[in-house]
Every structure is written in C-alpha cells, then in structure tokens.
Amino acid sequence: MDRPIALIGEDIGTANLARLRGDFPAVEFRFCLDPEAFVAVAANAEILFSKSFPAGSLTAATHLRWVQAGTAGVDRVLAGLAGRDVLLTNASGAHGVPMAELVLGMMLSFAAGLHTAIRGPADYHAPRAQILREKFELEGQTLCVLGLGDIGGTLARKAQALGMRVIGVRRGRDPFPHVDAQVTPDRLLEVLPQADHLALCLPLTSETVGIVGAAELGAMKSTAYIYNVGRGSSIDPDALIEALQSGRIAGAGLDVTDPEPLPSDSLLWAMPNVILSRHTSGSSPFNADRITAIFAENLRRYLAGEPLLHRVDRQLGY
C-alpha cells in the first residue's frame, strides 16, 4: 500500500523534519520551499503543511484530504478550499507569545516615550522635554482586548501581570480567566470609553471587517492608543488616519495595515505617534518547533482516525 504523501512548505529545520520522518515511518514526507516545486508535488499530496500556499497549489492538490496551516489566520486558505471536503486545521497556540509581546512592546514604547527618543533629532533638549511631558505608566491603566483567542488571551494574561485592568471582548460567553470584565462585540461601544489601550487580535471574517470605524474611534479617549496584530481590514483605514491627524486618539501601533504592504506615500509613515512593525509580530525563533509540535500531534490523530486539534470552522472562519 502506498504511503500517504505529506508535503511540507515551511522551513521547520532539519531536526524537526528528521523527527517527523522517524516518528511517522508510514508517511512519505516531501519538503519543498520552491513555489514551482511545491505546486508540482502538491498534485500527489494527501496532506499539506505550510504557512503559505503558492498560487495554484491548492487547486493542483486533487488528492488532498487535510491542510495543516502554519498560521492562526486561514482566510486565504479557506478561499482556496471553497466547496471542497478537505480538513483544515490552524496553528493556534504557536504565535500567541511573540504577538502579545509585540503589543506590549508598543505599549511600553508609548508609555516610556521610546518612540520619540528613537525618532527624535540629534538634539538633547527638545525630545527630552517631549518625553518628560508625555510619559505615563501602564500599571493601573485599562486595556481592551478585542478577540480572546491564543493571541488576545496571551496578551490579556501578560497585561494583568503588569498591573493593568483588562476588558475582554469575545463572541463566546464562557468566562475567560485573565480579564477583569468581559463583553460581547455588540457592547464594544460601551466599554471603549474606559480603555486607555485597544488591541485587535482578530482573524479576518465577515464580522471582523471594519469592526473599528469612525464611531468606535470616536468613542475612545483622546489619550488612548490602538494596536492591531490581526488583519489590517479590521480597522477602517480612512477613519484611523483622520483620528490620528485630528488628535481624536493619541497613537497607533500597527503590525498589519489596510492595504498591505502599506504604500510608500501613506500618511502613516510620517506620523510621529504611529509605530509600524511591518507584519513581523508572529515571528519567533521558536515558531518552527511550536508549529511542528502541533502538526505532529495532529498527524498522529489523523493516522489514528481521531479528531484533530484546532480544526477550523468553515462558517466562522477560524
């Protein structure tokens, strides 16, 4: 009987690849980082494991039964699998720490004035005076976390450890342990006036597109900051720029933008109260090990006919 082919398009490292081959001798592993080679091998693959999928690869994979995405967000994969009876699992749990820490880094930068110190001219007095005038402390402030999955949940836990009050916003009503208050998205406008910081940690779905627009930004404090490590389209880009220009909010830390990549003529590049991290939040030297561990456990379950972890709900989009 032919062994099922598992095509890996993610650089998980030689040690992880060797571990997979040793632990699962019944599976034929193919490793392809070249897009053209990936598409060619995908034609015979039963399993795909990757962060990205080259154009045509999902269509070419006519024997496909399961896709293990190396990311938490799977909107692009869902589009490529539309109408097909293929299992889809994501890598929820692999990126929460680095993405939460990036948000915390941005928050601490604004609080300590590091963004001004880094951008400031080679002059001692003017930037120093601005930093001293604008500094604040995170302890005792309120963070509103929109989305309490792996990323938002990790952020909430770490923010509480810094002495912050945390308001969580999520669709589900099951209580989350690391928040001081919890509401559903329809009550977002009620809690925004309390927030000193608003962090978006959301997947891209029909419900999250434009979830923060002019009304939401208008409900925030003029001293509040907004952060986005989910998808750029969750924030209305025109409303965001207007709010930043007018002083309606104090600043923004954006790992993702709409559009992305951000055009060179975007006003956001020149704004001194904006930090742009260029979609780097999910990167970590531990990613390969974490993602491979998720795939390995799911592969064990797949071969044993057991339910897979982190299976994506096609209707919800995550």
C-alpha positions as CSV (number, residue, x, y, z in Angstrom):
1,M,0.0,0.0,0.0
2,D,1.4,3.4,-1.0
3,R,2.3,5.7,1.9
4,P,0.4,9.0,2.1
5,I,2.4,12.0,0.9
6,A,2.7,14.9,3.3
7,L,4.1,18.0,1.6
8,I,5.8,20.5,3.8
9,G,6.3,24.0,2.5
10,E,7.6,25.5,5.8
11,D,11.2,25.7,6.8
12,I,10.8,23.8,10.0
13,G,14.5,22.9,10.2
14,T,16.4,19.6,9.6
15,A,16.0,18.4,13.2
16,N,12.2,18.7,13.1
17,L,12.0,17.1,9.6
18,A,14.1,14.2,10.8
19,R,11.9,13.8,13.9
20,L,8.8,13.7,11.8
21,R,10.3,11.0,9.5
22,G,11.5,9.0,12.5
23,D,8.2,9.2,14.3
24,F,5.9,8.6,11.3
25,P,7.5,6.0,9.0
26,A,4.1,5.2,7.5
27,V,4.1,8.7,5.9
28,E,6.2,9.9,2.9
29,F,7.4,13.4,3.7
30,R,8.3,15.8,0.9
31,F,10.0,19.1,1.7
32,C,9.6,21.9,-0.9
33,L,10.4,25.6,-0.3
34,D,10.5,26.4,-4.1
35,P,7.0,27.6,-5.2
36,E,7.0,25.7,-8.5
37,A,8.2,22.5,-6.9
38,F,5.6,22.8,-4.2
39,V,2.8,23.1,-6.8
40,A,4.2,20.1,-8.7
41,V,4.4,17.8,-5.7
42,A,1.0,19.0,-4.4
43,A,-0.7,17.2,-7.2
44,N,0.0,13.9,-5.4
45,A,-0.1,15.1,-1.8
46,E,-2.7,13.9,0.7
47,I,-1.5,16.3,3.4
48,L,-0.2,19.9,3.1
49,F,1.6,21.6,5.9
50,S,2.7,25.2,5.3
51,K,2.4,28.9,6.3
52,S,1.8,30.0,2.7
53,F,0.5,28.2,-0.3
54,P,1.8,29.2,-3.7
55,A,-0.7,30.2,-6.4
56,G,-2.3,27.1,-7.9
57,S,-1.0,24.7,-5.2
58,L,-4.4,24.0,-3.6
59,T,-6.1,23.6,-6.9
60,A,-3.4,21.2,-8.1
61,A,-3.8,19.1,-5.0
62,T,-6.5,16.9,-6.3
63,H,-5.8,14.1,-3.7
64,L,-5.8,16.5,-0.8
65,R,-7.6,15.4,2.4
66,W,-6.1,17.6,5.1
67,V,-4.4,21.0,5.3
68,Q,-2.4,22.0,8.4
69,A,-1.8,25.7,8.2
70,G,1.2,27.1,9.9
71,T,-0.7,30.2,10.9
72,A,-3.6,31.1,13.1
73,G,-5.4,33.1,10.3
74,V,-6.6,31.0,7.5
75,D,-8.8,33.3,5.4
76,R,-6.7,32.8,2.2
77,V,-6.6,29.0,2.6
78,L,-10.4,29.0,3.1
79,A,-10.9,30.8,-0.1
80,G,-8.7,28.2,-1.9
81,L,-10.6,25.3,-0.4
82,A,-14.1,26.7,-1.1
83,G,-16.5,23.9,-2.0
84,R,-14.1,21.1,-1.2
85,D,-14.4,18.4,1.5
86,V,-10.9,18.9,3.0
87,L,-10.0,19.1,6.6
88,L,-8.4,22.4,7.7
89,T,-6.5,23.0,10.9
90,N,-4.6,26.0,12.0
91,A,-1.6,26.7,14.3
92,S,-3.5,28.3,17.1
93,G,-1.2,28.3,20.1
94,A,2.1,28.8,18.2
95,H,2.1,32.6,17.9
96,G,0.4,34.0,21.0
97,V,3.6,34.8,22.9
98,P,5.6,36.8,20.2
99,M,2.5,38.6,19.0
100,A,1.4,39.5,22.5
101,E,4.9,40.6,23.4
102,L,5.0,42.9,20.3
103,V,1.8,44.7,21.5
104,L,3.3,45.0,25.0
105,G,6.5,46.4,23.4
106,M,4.5,49.0,21.6
107,M,2.5,49.9,24.7
108,L,5.7,50.2,26.7
109,S,7.3,52.3,24.0
110,F,4.5,54.8,24.0
111,A,4.4,54.9,27.8
112,A,8.2,55.4,28.2
113,G,8.5,57.7,25.2
114,L,10.9,55.4,23.4
115,H,9.2,56.1,20.0
116,T,10.1,59.7,20.5
117,A,13.6,59.0,21.6
118,I,14.3,56.8,18.6
119,R,12.8,59.1,16.1
120,G,14.0,62.4,17.7
121,P,16.7,64.6,16.2
122,A,20.3,64.6,17.4
123,D,19.4,67.2,20.0
124,Y,19.3,66.6,23.7
125,H,16.7,69.1,24.9
126,A,13.7,69.1,22.6
127,P,13.0,65.3,22.5
128,R,13.8,65.0,26.3
129,A,11.2,67.7,27.1
130,Q,8.6,66.0,25.0
131,I,9.3,62.6,26.6
132,L,9.1,64.0,30.1
133,R,5.8,65.8,29.2
134,E,4.1,62.8,27.6
135,K,5.4,59.8,29.7
136,F,2.8,57.6,31.6
137,E,2.7,54.3,33.3
138,L,0.8,51.2,32.1
139,E,0.2,50.0,35.7
140,G,-3.4,50.9,36.6
141,Q,-4.4,51.6,33.1
142,T,-7.2,49.7,31.2
143,L,-6.5,47.6,28.2
144,C,-9.4,46.4,26.0
145,V,-8.6,43.2,24.1
146,L,-10.8,42.5,21.1
147,G,-10.5,38.8,20.5
148,L,-9.5,36.4,23.2
149,G,-8.0,33.5,21.2
150,D,-4.4,32.4,21.6
151,I,-3.0,35.9,20.8
152,G,-5.5,38.0,22.7
153,G,-5.7,35.6,25.6
154,T,-1.9,35.6,26.0
155,L,-1.9,39.4,25.8
156,A,-4.6,39.7,28.5
157,R,-2.6,37.4,30.8
158,K,0.6,39.3,30.4
159,A,-1.1,42.7,30.7
160,Q,-2.7,41.7,34.0
161,A,0.8,40.7,35.2
162,L,1.9,44.3,34.6
163,G,-0.9,45.6,36.8
164,M,-3.3,46.6,34.1
165,R,-7.1,46.2,34.2
166,V,-8.2,44.1,31.2
167,I,-11.6,44.2,29.4
168,G,-12.0,41.2,27.1
169,V,-14.3,41.3,24.0
170,R,-15.3,37.9,22.5
171,R,-18.2,36.2,20.7
172,G,-18.5,33.4,23.2
173,R,-19.9,33.9,26.7
174,D,-17.8,31.4,28.6
175,P,-15.8,33.4,31.2
176,F,-12.1,33.9,30.4
177,P,-9.8,33.7,33.4
178,H,-7.4,36.6,32.7
179,V,-9.8,39.5,32.3
180,D,-11.4,41.8,34.8
181,A,-14.5,42.3,32.7
182,Q,-15.9,40.6,29.6
183,V,-18.4,41.6,27.0
184,T,-19.6,40.5,23.6
185,P,-18.8,42.6,20.4
186,D,-22.2,44.2,20.3
187,R,-21.2,46.0,23.5
188,L,-17.9,47.3,22.2
189,L,-19.0,50.9,22.1
190,E,-20.0,50.7,25.8
191,V,-16.5,49.7,27.0
192,L,-14.3,51.8,24.7
193,P,-14.6,55.0,26.7
194,Q,-13.0,53.1,29.6
195,A,-10.0,51.9,27.6
196,D,-6.5,53.6,27.6
197,H,-5.5,51.0,25.0
198,L,-7.4,48.9,22.5
199,A,-5.7,45.8,21.0
200,L,-7.2,44.0,18.0
201,C,-6.3,40.3,17.9
202,L,-8.8,39.1,15.4
203,P,-9.0,36.7,12.4
204,L,-10.4,38.0,9.2
205,T,-14.1,37.1,8.9
206,S,-17.2,38.9,7.6
207,E,-17.9,40.0,11.2
208,T,-14.4,41.5,11.8
209,V,-14.0,43.6,8.6
210,G,-14.3,47.2,9.7
211,I,-15.2,46.3,13.2
212,V,-13.4,49.5,14.3
213,G,-14.5,52.5,12.3
214,A,-15.3,56.2,12.9
215,A,-17.8,55.5,15.6
216,E,-15.5,53.2,17.6
217,L,-12.6,55.6,17.3
218,G,-14.8,58.5,18.3
219,A,-15.8,56.6,21.5
220,M,-12.2,56.3,22.6
221,K,-10.4,58.6,24.9
222,S,-8.2,61.3,23.2
223,T,-5.3,59.8,25.3
224,A,-6.0,56.2,24.1
225,Y,-3.8,54.1,21.8
226,I,-4.9,51.4,19.3
227,Y,-2.9,48.3,18.2
228,N,-3.6,45.8,15.5
229,V,-1.9,42.4,15.1
230,G,-4.8,40.6,13.5
231,R,-5.8,41.8,10.0
232,G,-5.5,45.3,8.6
233,S,-9.0,45.4,7.3
234,S,-10.4,45.2,10.9
235,I,-9.8,49.0,11.1
236,D,-11.3,51.5,8.7
237,P,-8.1,53.0,7.3
238,D,-9.5,56.4,6.5
239,A,-11.2,56.7,9.9
240,L,-7.9,55.7,11.6
241,I,-5.8,58.3,9.7
242,E,-8.4,61.0,10.5
243,A,-8.5,60.1,14.2
244,L,-4.7,60.2,14.4
245,Q,-4.4,63.5,12.5
246,S,-7.1,65.2,14.5
247,G,-5.9,64.0,17.9
248,R,-9.1,62.0,18.4
249,I,-6.7,59.3,19.6
250,A,-3.2,59.5,20.9
251,G,-1.4,57.0,18.7
252,A,-1.4,53.6,17.0
253,G,0.9,50.5,16.9
254,L,0.2,48.6,13.7
255,D,1.6,45.3,12.7
256,V,-0.9,45.0,9.9
257,T,-2.5,47.6,7.7
258,D,-5.1,48.1,5.0
259,P,-3.7,48.0,2.4
260,E,-0.7,45.7,3.0
261,P,2.1,46.3,2.2
262,L,1.5,49.9,3.1
263,P,2.1,52.2,0.1
264,S,5.2,54.4,0.4
265,D,3.0,57.5,0.1
266,S,0.8,56.6,3.1
267,L,0.4,59.3,5.7
268,L,1.0,56.7,8.4
269,W,4.8,56.5,7.7
270,A,5.4,60.1,8.7
271,M,3.2,60.2,11.8
272,P,5.3,60.5,14.9
273,N,2.6,58.8,17.0
274,V,2.5,55.7,14.9
275,I,4.6,52.5,15.2
276,L,4.7,50.3,12.1
277,S,6.2,46.8,12.6
278,R,5.6,45.5,9.1
279,H,3.8,42.3,9.8
280,T,6.5,40.8,11.9
281,S,4.6,40.1,15.1
282,G,4.2,36.3,14.6
283,S,7.9,35.7,14.0
284,S,9.9,33.9,16.7
285,P,12.9,31.6,16.8
286,F,10.6,29.1,18.5
287,N,8.0,29.1,15.8
288,A,9.3,26.1,13.9
289,D,9.3,23.9,17.0
290,R,5.8,25.0,18.1
291,I,4.2,24.6,14.7
292,T,5.8,21.2,14.1
293,A,4.6,20.0,17.5
294,I,1.0,21.0,16.5
295,F,1.4,19.2,13.2
296,A,2.9,16.1,14.7
297,E,0.1,15.7,17.2
298,N,-2.5,16.2,14.6
299,L,-0.7,13.8,12.2
300,R,-0.8,11.2,15.0
301,R,-4.5,11.8,15.4
302,Y,-5.1,11.8,11.6
303,L,-3.5,8.4,11.2
304,A,-5.4,7.0,14.2
305,G,-8.7,8.4,13.0
306,E,-9.1,10.7,16.0
307,P,-10.5,14.3,15.9
308,L,-7.8,16.9,15.0
309,L,-6.9,19.8,17.2
310,H,-7.6,23.4,16.1
311,R,-10.0,22.4,13.4
312,V,-11.3,25.4,11.5
313,D,-15.0,26.1,11.5
314,R,-15.8,27.0,7.8
315,Q,-18.7,29.1,8.8
316,L,-16.9,31.1,11.5
317,G,-13.7,31.4,9.5
318,Y,-11.4,30.3,12.4
